[in-house]
Amino acid sequence: MHWYPQARGDVYEVEQRVRAGKALGTAPFDELWMLGVERDNDLWLRGLIGTRDGRKGSAPLGDSYFLANNDFYRRVYDNGILGVKAGPLLDVGRAGAPTAGLTPRNWLVSAGAAAKITVLGTGVVLTYGHDVRAGTNAFFATVAKQF
């Protein structure tokens, strides 16, 4: 869902993405879903980093998952060349593992803030996420297709 709550203009913006999946049958280990921030993963629970000391394996893995990403933006600055939008984010997710120890049984919650910066049509998203349950932080930047 992508929604502009005002009748005119794009000062405020709300984005929500909800995804879920379940493997049919037994999935091999390398085909399990991973919730967390990782360069080759699109299921971003933005307070969880998928690597530890540069090696994969610190994010929850499961043969089923639920993930909801919620973003709320407000346009901070826009002069036609440079545009900045910023606001809070909230992610909620859960993975179901085929064996014990691959994922926590609790719901995973990440809160944080994001900023979309556009210069001449090229966008960068800076994101800070905090894992509410574990207390860890994640900061990352990514190039966006368009805003």
Number of C-alpha atoms within 10 A of each C-alpha: 8 10 12 14 12 10 6 7 9 13 14 17 19 16 14 15 12 13 11 13 13 15 14 8 7 10 14 9 11 7 12 21 24 25 28 23 22 19 10 7 12 12 20 20 29 30 28 27 23 23 15 10 6 7 8 11 13 17 21 22 26 24 22 18 22 17 21 18 20 17 19 18 22 17 16 14 13 13 7 10 9 14 18 19 21 22 19 17 23 20 24 17 22 23 27 20 19 16 10 9 10 17 20 15 12 10 11 22 22 25 20 21 19 21 20 24 21 21 13 9 15 13 19 19 18 16 21 19 26 23 20 15 12 12 10 13 17 17 17 14 13 12 13 14 9 10 13
